Amino acid sequence: MEQSGIVKILAISGSLRSASSNGALVRAAAELAPDGVDVRVYTALADLPHFNPDLDGDVPPVSVTQLRAELAASDAVLISSPEYAHGVPGALKNALDWVVGSGELVGKPVALINASPRATHAQAALSETLRVMSASLVTDASIAVPLTGRSLDARGIVADSDLSIALRSALVALAGAAASADPSVQTRSPGARD
Ligand SMILES: Cc1cc2nc3c(=O)[nH]c(=O)nc-3n(C[C@H](O)[C@H](O)[C@H](O)COP(=O)(O)O)c2cc1C
């Protein structure tokens, strides 16, 4: 965490679709970040090569180095992912595979946002993968934000009071978990107003 006490959250959508509801959700999270919290949206999921340990030598692919750097610079991670065929989208699982060995998620507070209440298999699989990677799942921050069938973009999510309150509460809980994990630098409660 920065000396300033700002909690940095990296938000990752598991969907590559340009009109993705999960993409809209992470962009809305960036707009809804409470005081003391900075949410940065990861935008390079599609740039990662297929995970191959042979590529992970002294000089890993640039996109992999950037992913690792963005995760390392974050105090917490927010993931919002669709479910495909009862599983985690390959692009997202691929990104996670790239950091199993390098360890940027070890001990990192992670929230899983579920935009589709039907999608229980992907959530369960993601939870298990993150657990075995020693990430710290923050249950208070892992919420359902039902968007299916609503065609909302980020602006629409921010404008919806129920959705924006739920998302902001999740961010406060996630930032609180990050601050507890590193209390030495935190100077004020996330979400506290001046
Ligand atoms: C190939 C494919 C497989 C899908 N499989 C499932 C599934 O197993 N369970 C489910 O709940 N939704 C499934 N869906 C629906 C998507 O999860 C849903 O449309 C989601 O909102 C897409 O996320 P996005 O808007 O962020 O791209 C599937 C969609 C596609 C295209």
The ligand as a MOL file (V3000), in Angstrom:
LIG
                    3D

  0  0  0     0  0            999 V3000
M  V30 BEGIN CTAB
M  V30 COUNTS 31 33 0 0 0
M  V30 BEGIN ATOM
M  V30 1 C -20.1650 -20.2240 -25.1780 0
M  V30 2 C -20.9750 -19.7670 -23.9920 0
M  V30 3 C -21.2120 -20.6470 -22.9540 0
M  V30 4 C -21.9660 -20.2410 -21.8500 0
M  V30 5 N -22.1400 -21.0990 -20.8050 0
M  V30 6 C -22.8200 -20.6990 -19.7060 0
M  V30 7 C -22.9700 -21.5640 -18.5830 0
M  V30 8 O -22.4950 -22.6700 -18.5580 0
M  V30 9 N -23.6540 -21.0830 -17.5030 0
M  V30 10 C -24.1830 -19.8260 -17.4730 0
M  V30 11 O -24.7840 -19.4450 -16.4630 0
M  V30 12 N -24.0480 -18.9720 -18.5290 0
M  V30 13 C -23.3820 -19.3930 -19.6250 0
M  V30 14 N -23.2280 -18.5490 -20.6900 0
M  V30 15 C -23.7970 -17.1990 -20.6010 0
M  V30 16 C -22.7440 -16.1690 -20.1970 0
M  V30 17 O -22.0810 -16.5240 -19.0180 0
M  V30 18 C -23.4350 -14.8480 -19.9920 0
M  V30 19 O -23.9890 -14.4410 -21.2290 0
M  V30 20 C -22.5370 -13.7710 -19.4600 0
M  V30 21 O -23.3200 -12.7020 -19.0290 0
M  V30 22 C -21.5660 -13.2650 -20.4870 0
M  V30 23 O -20.7250 -12.3280 -19.8500 0
M  V30 24 P -20.2660 -10.9780 -20.5690 0
M  V30 25 O -21.5160 -10.1770 -20.8270 0
M  V30 26 O -19.3960 -10.3250 -19.5640 0
M  V30 27 O -19.5430 -11.3550 -21.8170 0
M  V30 28 C -22.4870 -18.9450 -21.8010 0
M  V30 29 C -22.2650 -18.0650 -22.8790 0
M  V30 30 C -21.5070 -18.4570 -23.9560 0
M  V30 31 C -21.2440 -17.4940 -25.0920 0
M  V30 END ATOM
M  V30 BEGIN BOND
M  V30 1 1 1 2
M  V30 2 1 2 3
M  V30 3 2 2 30
M  V30 4 2 3 4
M  V30 5 1 4 5
M  V30 6 1 4 28
M  V30 7 2 5 6
M  V30 8 1 6 7
M  V30 9 1 6 13
M  V30 10 2 7 8
M  V30 11 1 7 9
M  V30 12 1 9 10
M  V30 13 2 10 11
M  V30 14 1 10 12
M  V30 15 2 12 13
M  V30 16 1 13 14
M  V30 17 1 14 15
M  V30 18 1 14 28
M  V30 19 1 15 16
M  V30 20 1 16 17
M  V30 21 1 16 18
M  V30 22 1 18 19
M  V30 23 1 18 20
M  V30 24 1 20 21
M  V30 25 1 20 22
M  V30 26 1 22 23
M  V30 27 1 23 24
M  V30 28 2 24 25
M  V30 29 1 24 26
M  V30 30 1 24 27
M  V30 31 2 28 29
M  V30 32 1 29 30
M  V30 33 1 30 31
M  V30 END BOND
M  V30 END CTAB
M  END
